[in-house]
């Protein structure tokens, strides 16, 4: 792991929260478990950078008849979206199937679209990945903070 930064510390908290959630002996929607920890991670990362953001769930995009999981608002302007996938699905739309693939086709042109399943992270602009796909060292559903 690289030297600890405020962001890596917050990412470790994110991973630990997910591990605790996935340890519950219940049946649940895996993707949905990422929402609350992701909202906290985004707000915390913004604060570490000295920014103030609002993070809102199920943001309606009327042009595409869809609702990305999270919208990030900075200075009263929509700055980008986050689309969550169940852990294990990844963040590479080329590997998506069926419903996830159709959803990607709707959302692909959104500016600043972050796809993540908690383990993999990728930023897309206009349907093109910006930079590389980032993978955590471990699994956020099992490894806690050590996943980072």
ChimeraX commands (.cxc) that place a marker at each C-alpha (Angstrom):
marker #1 position 0.00,0.00,0.00 radius 0.5
marker #1 position 1.26,3.49,-0.77 radius 0.5
marker #1 position 1.80,6.00,2.06 radius 0.5
marker #1 position -1.36,6.82,3.97 radius 0.5
marker #1 position -3.21,9.92,2.83 radius 0.5
marker #1 position -6.50,11.31,4.10 radius 0.5
marker #1 position -8.16,9.68,1.10 radius 0.5
marker #1 position -6.64,6.22,1.60 radius 0.5
marker #1 position -7.66,6.37,5.26 radius 0.5
marker #1 position -11.23,7.16,4.21 radius 0.5
marker #1 position -11.16,4.44,1.59 radius 0.5
marker #1 position -10.08,1.99,4.31 radius 0.5
marker #1 position -13.09,3.04,6.41 radius 0.5
marker #1 position -15.30,2.52,3.32 radius 0.5
marker #1 position -13.92,-1.01,2.86 radius 0.5
marker #1 position -14.31,-1.86,6.55 radius 0.5
marker #1 position -17.95,-0.69,6.50 radius 0.5
marker #1 position -18.68,-2.88,3.50 radius 0.5
marker #1 position -17.04,-5.91,5.05 radius 0.5
marker #1 position -19.25,-5.46,8.12 radius 0.5
marker #1 position -22.37,-5.12,5.97 radius 0.5
marker #1 position -21.56,-8.21,3.91 radius 0.5
marker #1 position -20.97,-10.25,7.08 radius 0.5
marker #1 position -24.65,-9.90,8.01 radius 0.5
marker #1 position -26.46,-13.26,7.88 radius 0.5
marker #1 position -29.27,-11.86,5.72 radius 0.5
marker #1 position -30.24,-11.81,2.07 radius 0.5
marker #1 position -29.87,-8.31,0.64 radius 0.5
marker #1 position -29.19,-6.37,-2.54 radius 0.5
marker #1 position -25.37,-6.29,-2.76 radius 0.5
marker #1 position -25.24,-3.13,-4.90 radius 0.5
marker #1 position -27.47,-1.23,-2.51 radius 0.5
marker #1 position -25.05,-1.83,0.38 radius 0.5
marker #1 position -22.50,0.43,-1.31 radius 0.5
marker #1 position -24.70,3.55,-1.22 radius 0.5
marker #1 position -24.33,4.80,2.36 radius 0.5
marker #1 position -20.57,4.08,2.59 radius 0.5
marker #1 position -20.07,5.70,-0.85 radius 0.5
marker #1 position -21.95,8.85,0.20 radius 0.5
marker #1 position -19.69,9.12,3.25 radius 0.5
marker #1 position -16.57,8.44,1.16 radius 0.5
marker #1 position -17.43,11.12,-1.41 radius 0.5
marker #1 position -18.25,13.71,1.24 radius 0.5
marker #1 position -15.12,12.87,3.23 radius 0.5
marker #1 position -12.85,12.96,0.17 radius 0.5
marker #1 position -14.26,16.35,-0.81 radius 0.5
marker #1 position -13.71,17.68,2.72 radius 0.5
marker #1 position -10.11,16.40,2.67 radius 0.5
marker #1 position -9.61,18.45,-0.49 radius 0.5
marker #1 position -11.22,21.50,1.07 radius 0.5
marker #1 position -14.34,21.19,-1.08 radius 0.5
marker #1 position -17.99,21.13,-0.15 radius 0.5
marker #1 position -20.24,18.84,-2.14 radius 0.5
marker #1 position -23.73,17.50,-1.91 radius 0.5
marker #1 position -24.17,13.86,-2.83 radius 0.5
marker #1 position -27.66,12.78,-3.83 radius 0.5
marker #1 position -28.97,9.31,-4.62 radius 0.5
marker #1 position -31.02,8.24,-7.63 radius 0.5
marker #1 position -30.45,11.44,-9.60 radius 0.5
marker #1 position -32.90,11.66,-12.50 radius 0.5
marker #1 position -31.40,12.28,-15.93 radius 0.5
marker #1 position -34.42,13.14,-18.05 radius 0.5
marker #1 position -32.60,13.05,-21.38 radius 0.5
marker #1 position -31.64,9.41,-20.85 radius 0.5
marker #1 position -34.67,8.18,-18.91 radius 0.5
marker #1 position -32.41,6.80,-16.23 radius 0.5
marker #1 position -31.28,7.37,-12.67 radius 0.5
marker #1 position -27.57,7.06,-11.95 radius 0.5
marker #1 position -27.11,5.92,-8.36 radius 0.5
marker #1 position -25.41,9.11,-7.16 radius 0.5
marker #1 position -25.08,12.68,-8.37 radius 0.5
marker #1 position -22.34,14.94,-7.03 radius 0.5
marker #1 position -23.14,18.64,-6.79 radius 0.5
marker #1 position -20.40,21.22,-6.27 radius 0.5
marker #1 position -21.12,24.95,-6.02 radius 0.5
marker #1 position -24.76,24.34,-7.00 radius 0.5
marker #1 position -23.74,22.60,-10.24 radius 0.5
marker #1 position -23.94,18.92,-11.08 radius 0.5
marker #1 position -20.28,17.87,-11.28 radius 0.5
marker #1 position -20.69,14.19,-12.06 radius 0.5
marker #1 position -22.32,10.86,-11.40 radius 0.5
marker #1 position -21.45,7.60,-9.69 radius 0.5
marker #1 position -22.94,4.34,-10.89 radius 0.5
marker #1 position -22.64,1.49,-8.40 radius 0.5
marker #1 position -22.43,-2.16,-9.34 radius 0.5
marker #1 position -22.60,-5.16,-7.05 radius 0.5
marker #1 position -19.15,-6.18,-5.81 radius 0.5
marker #1 position -17.64,-8.59,-8.30 radius 0.5
marker #1 position -19.24,-7.02,-11.39 radius 0.5
marker #1 position -16.31,-4.69,-11.94 radius 0.5
marker #1 position -16.15,-1.24,-13.49 radius 0.5
marker #1 position -15.43,-2.15,-17.12 radius 0.5
marker #1 position -18.57,-1.76,-19.26 radius 0.5
marker #1 position -17.04,-4.00,-21.95 radius 0.5
marker #1 position -17.63,-6.91,-19.54 radius 0.5
marker #1 position -21.21,-5.98,-18.66 radius 0.5
marker #1 position -24.07,-8.19,-19.75 radius 0.5
marker #1 position -27.83,-7.76,-20.27 radius 0.5
marker #1 position -29.31,-5.05,-18.02 radius 0.5
marker #1 position -25.94,-3.60,-16.98 radius 0.5
marker #1 position -24.94,-3.33,-20.65 radius 0.5
marker #1 position -28.21,-1.60,-21.58 radius 0.5
marker #1 position -27.77,0.79,-18.67 radius 0.5
marker #1 position -24.22,1.61,-19.83 radius 0.5
marker #1 position -25.58,2.46,-23.26 radius 0.5
marker #1 position -27.96,4.96,-21.62 radius 0.5
marker #1 position -25.35,6.50,-19.34 radius 0.5
marker #1 position -22.20,6.34,-21.46 radius 0.5
marker #1 position -22.37,9.96,-22.63 radius 0.5
marker #1 position -22.73,11.44,-19.17 radius 0.5
marker #1 position -19.83,13.71,-18.23 radius 0.5
marker #1 position -17.72,12.59,-15.27 radius 0.5
marker #1 position -19.28,9.19,-14.74 radius 0.5
marker #1 position -17.55,7.05,-12.13 radius 0.5
marker #1 position -18.32,3.33,-12.25 radius 0.5
marker #1 position -17.42,1.21,-9.24 radius 0.5
marker #1 position -18.26,-2.07,-7.58 radius 0.5
marker #1 position -16.24,-1.02,-4.53 radius 0.5
marker #1 position -13.24,-3.06,-5.67 radius 0.5
marker #1 position -12.75,-1.61,-9.15 radius 0.5
marker #1 position -13.03,2.07,-10.07 radius 0.5
marker #1 position -13.08,3.79,-13.47 radius 0.5
marker #1 position -13.92,7.30,-14.66 radius 0.5
marker #1 position -15.64,7.81,-18.01 radius 0.5
marker #1 position -16.25,10.96,-20.03 radius 0.5
marker #1 position -18.29,10.79,-23.20 radius 0.5
marker #1 position -18.13,7.00,-23.18 radius 0.5
marker #1 position -14.33,6.89,-22.97 radius 0.5
marker #1 position -12.39,5.79,-19.93 radius 0.5
marker #1 position -10.14,8.49,-18.48 radius 0.5
marker #1 position -6.94,7.00,-17.10 radius 0.5
marker #1 position -6.74,3.41,-16.04 radius 0.5
marker #1 position -9.13,1.12,-14.26 radius 0.5
marker #1 position -8.07,0.98,-10.61 radius 0.5
marker #1 position -8.40,-2.18,-8.52 radius 0.5
marker #1 position -8.05,-2.43,-4.78 radius 0.5
marker #1 position -5.60,-5.00,-3.46 radius 0.5
marker #1 position -8.32,-7.02,-1.75 radius 0.5
marker #1 position -12.06,-7.55,-1.61 radius 0.5
marker #1 position -14.17,-4.96,0.22 radius 0.5
marker #1 position -16.77,-7.61,1.07 radius 0.5
marker #1 position -14.26,-9.78,2.97 radius 0.5
marker #1 position -10.98,-8.04,3.72 radius 0.5
marker #1 position -12.02,-4.88,5.55 radius 0.5
marker #1 position -9.49,-2.05,5.60 radius 0.5
marker #1 position -6.84,-4.49,4.32 radius 0.5
marker #1 position -8.60,-4.41,0.93 radius 0.5
marker #1 position -7.08,-0.97,0.35 radius 0.5
marker link #1:1,2 radius 0.2
marker link #1:2,3 radius 0.2
marker link #1:3,4 radius 0.2
marker link #1:4,5 radius 0.2
marker link #1:5,6 radius 0.2
marker link #1:6,7 radius 0.2
marker link #1:7,8 radius 0.2
marker link #1:8,9 radius 0.2
marker link #1:9,10 radius 0.2
marker link #1:10,11 radius 0.2
marker link #1:11,12 radius 0.2
marker link #1:12,13 radius 0.2
marker link #1:13,14 radius 0.2
marker link #1:14,15 radius 0.2
marker link #1:15,16 radius 0.2
marker link #1:16,17 radius 0.2
marker link #1:17,18 radius 0.2
marker link #1:18,19 radius 0.2
marker link #1:19,20 radius 0.2
marker link #1:20,21 radius 0.2
marker link #1:21,22 radius 0.2
marker link #1:22,23 radius 0.2
marker link #1:23,24 radius 0.2
marker link #1:24,25 radius 0.2
marker link #1:25,26 radius 0.2
marker link #1:26,27 radius 0.2
marker link #1:27,28 radius 0.2
marker link #1:28,29 radius 0.2
marker link #1:29,30 radius 0.2
marker link #1:30,31 radius 0.2
marker link #1:31,32 radius 0.2
marker link #1:32,33 radius 0.2
marker link #1:33,34 radius 0.2
marker link #1:34,35 radius 0.2
marker link #1:35,36 radius 0.2
marker link #1:36,37 radius 0.2
marker link #1:37,38 radius 0.2
marker link #1:38,39 radius 0.2
marker link #1:39,40 radius 0.2
marker link #1:40,41 radius 0.2
marker link #1:41,42 radius 0.2
marker link #1:42,43 radius 0.2
marker link #1:43,44 radius 0.2
marker link #1:44,45 radius 0.2
marker link #1:45,46 radius 0.2
marker link #1:46,47 radius 0.2
marker link #1:47,48 radius 0.2
marker link #1:48,49 radius 0.2
marker link #1:49,50 radius 0.2
marker link #1:50,51 radius 0.2
marker link #1:51,52 radius 0.2
marker link #1:52,53 radius 0.2
marker link #1:53,54 radius 0.2
marker link #1:54,55 radius 0.2
marker link #1:55,56 radius 0.2
marker link #1:56,57 radius 0.2
marker link #1:57,58 radius 0.2
marker link #1:58,59 radius 0.2
marker link #1:59,60 radius 0.2
marker link #1:60,61 radius 0.2
marker link #1:61,62 radius 0.2
marker link #1:62,63 radius 0.2
marker link #1:63,64 radius 0.2
marker link #1:64,65 radius 0.2
marker link #1:65,66 radius 0.2
marker link #1:66,67 radius 0.2
marker link #1:67,68 radius 0.2
marker link #1:68,69 radius 0.2
marker link #1:69,70 radius 0.2
marker link #1:70,71 radius 0.2
marker link #1:71,72 radius 0.2
marker link #1:72,73 radius 0.2
marker link #1:73,74 radius 0.2
marker link #1:74,75 radius 0.2
marker link #1:75,76 radius 0.2
marker link #1:76,77 radius 0.2
marker link #1:77,78 radius 0.2
marker link #1:78,79 radius 0.2
marker link #1:79,80 radius 0.2
marker link #1:80,81 radius 0.2
marker link #1:81,82 radius 0.2
marker link #1:82,83 radius 0.2
marker link #1:83,84 radius 0.2
marker link #1:84,85 radius 0.2
marker link #1:85,86 radius 0.2
marker link #1:86,87 radius 0.2
marker link #1:87,88 radius 0.2
marker link #1:88,89 radius 0.2
marker link #1:89,90 radius 0.2
marker link #1:90,91 radius 0.2
marker link #1:91,92 radius 0.2
marker link #1:92,93 radius 0.2
marker link #1:93,94 radius 0.2
marker link #1:94,95 radius 0.2
marker link #1:95,96 radius 0.2
marker link #1:96,97 radius 0.2
marker link #1:97,98 radius 0.2
marker link #1:98,99 radius 0.2
marker link #1:99,100 radius 0.2
marker link #1:100,101 radius 0.2
marker link #1:101,102 radius 0.2
marker link #1:102,103 radius 0.2
marker link #1:103,104 radius 0.2
marker link #1:104,105 radius 0.2
marker link #1:105,106 radius 0.2
marker link #1:106,107 radius 0.2
marker link #1:107,108 radius 0.2
marker link #1:108,109 radius 0.2
marker link #1:109,110 radius 0.2
marker link #1:110,111 radius 0.2
marker link #1:111,112 radius 0.2
marker link #1:112,113 radius 0.2
marker link #1:113,114 radius 0.2
marker link #1:114,115 radius 0.2
marker link #1:115,116 radius 0.2
marker link #1:116,117 radius 0.2
marker link #1:117,118 radius 0.2
marker link #1:118,119 radius 0.2
marker link #1:119,120 radius 0.2
marker link #1:120,121 radius 0.2
marker link #1:121,122 radius 0.2
marker link #1:122,123 radius 0.2
marker link #1:123,124 radius 0.2
marker link #1:124,125 radius 0.2
marker link #1:125,126 radius 0.2
marker link #1:126,127 radius 0.2
marker link #1:127,128 radius 0.2
marker link #1:128,129 radius 0.2
marker link #1:129,130 radius 0.2
marker link #1:130,131 radius 0.2
marker link #1:131,132 radius 0.2
marker link #1:132,133 radius 0.2
marker link #1:133,134 radius 0.2
marker link #1:134,135 radius 0.2
marker link #1:135,136 radius 0.2
marker link #1:136,137 radius 0.2
marker link #1:137,138 radius 0.2
marker link #1:138,139 radius 0.2
marker link #1:139,140 radius 0.2
marker link #1:140,141 radius 0.2
marker link #1:141,142 radius 0.2
marker link #1:142,143 radius 0.2
marker link #1:143,144 radius 0.2
marker link #1:144,145 radius 0.2
marker link #1:145,146 radius 0.2
marker link #1:146,147 radius 0.2
marker link #1:147,148 radius 0.2
view
